[in-house]
Amino acid sequence: MAGFLELYGLSKEYMTRSGPQVAVEDFNLDIRKGEFVCLIGHSGCGKSTVLSMVAGLNSISSGGIVIDGKEIDGPGPDRGMVFQSPSLLPWLTARDNVMLAVDQVYPHASPEERSQIVEYYLSVVGLADSMEKRPGELSGGMRQRVGIARAFSLAPKVLLLDEPFGMLDSLTRLELHDVLLGLWQRDRRTALMVTHDVDEALFLSDRVVMMTSGPRARVGDILEVDFARPRKRADVLGHPDYYTLRERLIGFLADEDRERLAS
Amino acid sequence: MSTRARVIRGFEFAGLDLFVPFIRLFSGENPREQVATIVRTFGTPLVAIAVFLCAWSAIAASIETSIGAVPGPVAVWEEAKNLVAEHRQERQKEAEFYVRMEKLKEQYAAQGRPWKDRKYSGKPTYFDQIWTSLETVFAGFIIASLVAVPVGILCGLSPTFYAAVNPLIQVFKPVSPLAWLPIVMILVSGLYTSENPMFEKSFISSAVTVALCSLWPTLVNTALGVAAVDRDYLNVARVLKLSWWRTVTKIVIPSSLPLIFTGLRLSLGVGWMVLIAAEMLAQNPGLGKFVWDMFQNGSSQTLAQIMVAVATIGIIGFLLDRMMISLQRLVSYDAAAV
């Protein structure tokens, strides 16, 4: 079955001084519509490279990416991106940051309609009272909430999340997991997220794709995670399969580590 | 925010951080610390100024020139007061002139004779000259900014364009105003030949010379700021597929505003410095011409009057800089918060 988001034979070669360096090689992945997939692997393994190729921010050396039957060509607002650093524009308020995105995807909507969309997403992520604040006045967690609201406000075909919680403390991270899942649960957009946090991957995703360590990174193994949705953290943690799945993930990463050290 | 905090913020914004300890002191906030701050920020400069004045006084008294002794601070202060008094007198005369003209006009009307308005043509006072200088420097500064900011943005956006114009920038940047001025004057008298000129030729020559010399810091800083726009911001633009124009206006310009303003501030400083030289040669009726005229005059007051001009130029330059710092604060955002 062809997926909604298809990555086939994807490779990335960088030119370095010592010749070409293959970061990702023959990476194949099919993602169904409405599926939440996490890419996990050691840092520097090329998982962010894969994601930024899907976003269109990084050129593809060979292979290709198909979204909803169309090959991608450069970046576009059909893919909502949440960056590792929230990448908000510091001179704009939270509202205007989201508005920049909304203006772009709803060019024909009236100003009232647009600000309704902006306000809707900002209040869903819990920022109803902070819309007029600038990023400088918001905490790290709040900034990333704006980033999430911005990505969802595009109503994208695919959501791309590049370690979106990597710079947050663990309590804020747990809060934002719920914010993210709450939003995602509403219309189940196809989502691809990069992370190196095992528990985060298990709690959020339907499938966890484990990448081998680079260079020449590829899909090592895929783990199906079928906890019932909507998910509650306590239920997931208390699920009898949770630790088996976690074991497999950590086992894979540990093996990769050993191989990397050996080579 | 309390009133006090608001006042303090207002002061800091206006570039008057120096006075913040006074506000804190009067509101009874940790008096000992505030007094220490005040002594440090006011006491030491005051001592330094006092030492400077004494040294000036002592040295001046011992130097004889062809036009008398070098004036000390007291003589210069007297001269400054003279210039103010002269200004008042001149204004008085002007007012009287217009009163006379009003009366004359009524007489003419009563006799049915035609009347033509006449303007007072007394000599410009010191304050008129300061005003002319300010007008000239801002005219030049605006011309410079209108050229430098767009060109700087293009330079920052396109490495090819920057590579193309960079040699020109490097060559023209160090050229002195004294070299530009003759060219500008000849061009202005050749090109600006309206019957009823809105501006004096000397004004235009001075302003254009100021522009030519002061546009470089803005150009270079703008190019730098635009080229250094955070990649994250540009990625946002790419993901959202913003048009070129929206990327420039919504992301590139706002993000480089702080550096653009750094450039503008430097430009205004350079412009003010260059202006005096330009006015001297172009005979634009401003401070530069004042200094030149006094020099030609060679009276016993010459040196004191020029020294007043020097102090005026310095203080105005300082105030212009403060003004630009405040503007700069207005446009700068917290870059740490991405």
Interface residues (C-beta under 8 A of the other chain):
Chain A: A55 G56 L57 G74 P75 G76 P77 R79 G80 M81 F83 S85 P86 S87 L88 L89 P90 W91 L92 L100 A101 Q104 R134 P135 G136 E137 L138 R143 L154
Chain B: D232 Y233 N235 V236 R238 V239 L240 K241 L242 K250 I251 P254 S255 L257 Y333 D334 A335 A336 A337 V338
